[in-house]
Amino acid sequence: MSRGTIFSIEDFAINDGPGIRTTVFLKGCPLRCAWCHNPEGQEFQPQYLQKRDGPELCGYEISSEELSQKLLRNKAIFKANGGGVTFTGGEPLAQPEFLNDTLKATKEIHRAIETSGYAPREVFDKILENIDLVLFDIKHTDSESHMKYTGVDNSAILGNLSALKESQKSFVVRIPLIPGVNDSVENMKKIADILRGAKNLSRIEILRYHKTAGAKYSMLGREYAPPFDTNAAPQVQNCSLLSEEFNVIIL
């Protein structure tokens, strides 16, 4: 049994994997994506959100045993509709021991993670052993641009993506489409090159940027001022390059 920090558990989710799911948001992320719409998930420690009706504590500590028991209560519902539980964040791989202990304790149900892929290879490999589906974010293929817009280099991410392709573990690629950042023809071509030949890739999900991404920053005493034009529309048409080879869904 280990302990970790989460900031939300949402039931009846339908966009985080197959069927009706429970989504668990783990707190803490090593990335600082300029378009992050869950800034309350970045810090590892609980923190207060300043809401209109007063401050609200975001995040709490819980044991892997207690969390797994909560999730298993819906086991019959999950099995009836092909659903399960999805771990997201924040970045779930940033709390590897807690995540892995919870995954092992919930092996009776379908388990998925949504991840940036940013983690040491040994951490990623251990998680793969206890997961049924990976929702893998690709934010940018260029290392300099990735560093500029997320704060980290993408070499470990691309390495883990390569390992995922070789693992035969089922996965979905998610691309947050940000105007002027990663919606270029060149980036789409590079993504296609990286994913080509991945037999265990079920589909690509394109997540269009929404202006509401910055809604929570003021609650944390922060300003939302990303280094791109938030009024511009992402070039969704460039994703047609991916549609020629892959099953692509635009959300």
N, C-alpha and C positions, 0 to 999 in steps of 0.2 A: 504494500500500500504506500502511495506517495501522495503529496499534496500539491495543488496547483491553484492558479488564480484565473477565474473566468469573469465575464461581465454581463453575460446574457444567455438564457436558454429559451429558444423560440420553438414552439410546437406548430405543427401543421404547415411546415414549409414545403413548397412544391418546386422550387427552382434550384435546389442544392443536391440534386441526385434523383434517382428513380423513386416513384411513389410519394406517399406522404411521409415527411421526415421531421425529426427534431434536430435543430441546428444549435450547436454549442459554440459559443464565442469565447475563445481563450484570450486572455489579456497579455499584451506585450508583442512587439514586432521590431525586428532590427532594421526594417526598411522605413523610409520616410517618403512615400510616393506623393508627388505634388498634388495628385487628384484624390487622395485618400478620403473616403466618405465615412470612415469609422475612426476618427482621430482619438476617440476615447479608448480605442484598443491598442494604441501605440505604446503607452507606458506600461511597465510590468506591475506596478503597484496600484492599489485602489486609489481613486482620486475623485474629487467632487466636481459635479457638473452644476453650474449656476443656472438653474431654470427659473422660469417666471414665478413659480410658486415657492421658490426657495432652493437651497443647495440639496443635491441628491448624490449619495455615494455611488460611484460606478466601480464595480469590481468587488469580488469577495473570494476568500480562500475556501477550498473544498477538497476533500480527500478523493482519490480515485475510486475508492470503495463506495462512498456516498453518491458520487456522480453516476457510477455505473448502475447502482440500484435504482436511481431515479429514471435512468434511461430504459432499463429492462422492464419497468412497469408497463410500458407500451409495446412489449414484445408481440403480443397477439395482434395488435392493430397493425404493426409494421408487416408482419407475415401475411396478413389478410390482403394488403394492397401493394406488396412488393416494395415497401419503404424501408426506413432505417434511420440511422443517425449520421449527421455530418459535423465534423469538427472544423471550425474556421477561426477567424480572429479579427484583429491581430494576426499572428503567425503561429499556428499550432505546433510547428516543428521547433519553436523556440522554447517549449516546455516538454522536451522529449520523454523524460522518465514518466511524468504524469500522464502524458498522452498515451504512451505505450502501455502503461498499467491499465488505463481505462479501456483501451482497445482489446487487450487480452481478456478483460473481465466481461466484455460485451460481445464475445465471439458468436453468441447465439443469434445476433441480429446483423443486418447489412450495415457495414461501416464505411464511411467515406471521409476524406479530408479535402479541404480546399487550401491550397498552399502556393506560396511564391516559389517554392523549391529551394529557398535559400537556407542551407544547412550543411554541416559536414556530411560527407558521403556515408560514414558509418551510421550516423543518425538516420539518414534517409533510408538506408537499406534495412535497418531494424523496423522502421515504421511500415515499410512495404510488406514485411512478413505478416503483419497483423491487420492489413487493410483490404477491403474488397474493391474500392474504387478511388481513384485520385483525380481531383479537379485541379489541374495544374495551370497556374497563371503564366502567360508569356507577356511581359510588359514591353520589352524592347530587345532586339537582337544585337544591336550595336553596344559595345561595352562602355564607351564614353557617354553615350546618350543615357544608358541605363544608370550610370553613376550620377549623371546630372539630375535626372528626374526622380530617382529612388534613393540615392545616397549610398548605394552599394554596387560593387562590380557584379557582373552576371556570369562569371566563369563557373562558380560553384552551381549556379542554377542550371546552366546549360549542361554541365556534367551530370547532374542528377536527372535531367530530362533524358539524356542519353541512356542512363541506367534504367530509367522507367521504360523506355522503348524496348530494351533488351530483356526486361523482366517478364514480359507477357502479362503483366498486371493491367487490367482494364483502366483506361484513363480518358478524361475529357480535357481538352485545352480550352482555357478561357483567355480572351484577349480584351482587356479594357481599352476601347478605342478612344484615344485622346487627340483632340484636334491639334494638328501641327507638331505632334510629338511622335506618334507611332503609326499614323494612318497613311503612310506613304506607300507607293507601289514597291519601292525598294525593300522596305521592311516586310511587306507581305510576301515578296519573293523569297526572302531569307527564311521566313517562318515556314514556307512551303518546303524549302530545301531541308530544313531541320527535321520536319515531320514526315517527309517522304519515306515510305517503307514501314511505317509503324502500324503493324497489323492489329495491335491492341488499342488503337485510338478509335473511339466510337464516334466522336464528333468534335467540332470546334464551335464554341459559343462566343459570339461577338457581343460585348457589353458596351453599349454606346454611352459616352460621357453625358452626365446630366448636371445642370447648373446647381442642383440641390446638394451637390457633393460637399459644399462648404458650410452647410447649415449648422453644424455642431461646434465649429471652432470657437465662436464667441462664448459658448458655455464653458470653455476651458481657458478663457482669457487669451485666446490666440486669434491672429488675423489670418484669414484665408486669402492668400495672394500668390497663386501659382504662376510660374513663369511661362504661361501660354495664354492664348486668347480664349477666355471662357465663353465668349459670345459667338465664337466660330463653331460651325457645324463640322463634326468629324467626317472624313471622306469615306463614307460607308461603301461607295461604289468600288473602291480599291480592293475590297474583300472578295470581289468576284474572282480574283486570281486564285484564292483558296478554294472557292466553290467549284472550280474546274476539276479539282482532285479529291476534295474532302467533303464530308457531310457538314455543312455550315448552317448554324442557326443564329439569327440576329435578334438579340433581346433588347 
